[in-house]
Amino acid sequence: MTDRDLIAQLEGYGLTTAEVHYYRPDAPSLLQLFVWQEYDLAPDFPVLFEFLDHWRRKIEASLHSVRIAHDRLIRPAEWRAVDGIIPLQ
């Protein structure tokens, strides 16, 4: 982990993974997959949307779909210990 990554995490950024499915212009019948990872802010994802905007403007491959995973979107349920006894009948 670099210092930049640590600073991003301290500012509230979390690791975002995006599966970008796209069609290449030379093989329009084949669906391709590109995996992208960067630290980003959920749920607005400004870094991801900047990347996707760049993709639409500069890359000739047309987007099919994008699937997003972020550490704040996927995590175990929160729980807390409670002192006491709960009788079950």
C-alpha distance (Angstrom), angle and dihedral (degrees) to the residues before:
residue distance angle dihedral
M1 . . .
T2 3.77 . .
D3 3.79 126.8 .
R4 3.80 89.3 -106.9
D5 3.81 90.8 57.7
L6 3.79 92.7 48.6
I7 3.80 91.9 49.4
A8 3.81 90.2 48.9
Q9 3.82 90.7 52.8
L10 3.80 91.4 49.2
E11 3.81 88.4 53.1
G12 3.82 91.3 55.0
Y13 3.79 100.3 -94.1
G14 3.79 118.8 138.5
L15 3.78 134.1 -167.9
T16 3.80 110.5 -82.9
T17 3.79 122.8 -164.8
A18 3.80 120.7 -166.5
E19 3.78 126.5 -171.6
V20 3.78 105.6 -152.5
H21 3.81 114.0 -162.4
Y22 3.80 113.4 -163.9
Y23 3.80 145.8 160.1
R24 3.80 120.0 -122.1
P25 3.81 116.0 -137.0
D26 3.82 92.6 -127.8
A27 3.84 92.9 51.1
P28 3.82 107.8 28.8
S29 3.81 93.5 166.9
L30 3.83 93.1 60.2
L31 3.78 120.8 81.8
Q32 3.82 110.1 -144.9
L33 3.81 129.5 -162.0
F34 3.80 128.4 -141.4
V35 3.83 121.0 -178.6
W36 3.80 117.0 -151.1
Q37 3.84 126.8 -172.2
E38 3.77 129.6 -176.0
Y39 3.80 139.0 137.0
D40 3.80 109.8 -90.2
L41 3.81 142.7 158.5
A42 3.81 118.0 -101.7
P43 3.01 133.5 -114.7
D44 3.84 96.7 15.8
F45 3.84 97.1 43.0
P46 3.84 98.0 -162.1
V47 3.83 94.0 172.8
L48 3.81 92.9 49.8
F49 3.79 93.6 47.5
E50 3.80 90.3 48.8
F51 3.82 88.5 53.3
L52 3.83 92.0 47.6
D53 3.81 90.7 48.0
H54 3.82 88.8 52.3
W55 3.84 88.7 49.0
R56 3.82 92.0 53.1
R57 3.82 93.1 47.7
K58 3.82 102.8 39.6
I59 3.81 109.6 22.4
E60 3.79 120.2 71.8
A61 3.80 94.7 -148.9
S62 3.80 112.3 102.2
L63 3.80 118.6 -130.6
H64 3.78 119.4 -117.7
S65 3.82 101.3 178.0
V66 3.79 143.3 -28.2
R67 3.81 125.0 -143.9
I68 3.81 116.7 -163.4
A69 3.80 130.6 -157.0
H70 3.80 122.6 -178.4
D71 3.78 130.8 173.9
R72 3.82 91.1 -119.7
L73 3.81 92.0 50.6
I74 3.81 94.3 49.7
R75 3.77 118.2 41.2
P76 3.77 138.2 119.5
A77 3.76 118.9 -82.5
E78 3.76 114.3 -88.8
W79 3.77 118.2 -114.7
R80 3.75 137.7 172.8
A81 3.76 132.7 -157.7
V82 3.80 116.0 -108.5
D83 3.78 123.8 -158.9
G84 3.77 112.2 -133.7
I85 3.76 144.5 61.1
I86 3.76 123.0 -88.9
P87 3.82 111.4 -159.8
L88 3.80 115.8 -141.5
Q89 3.75 119.6 -159.2
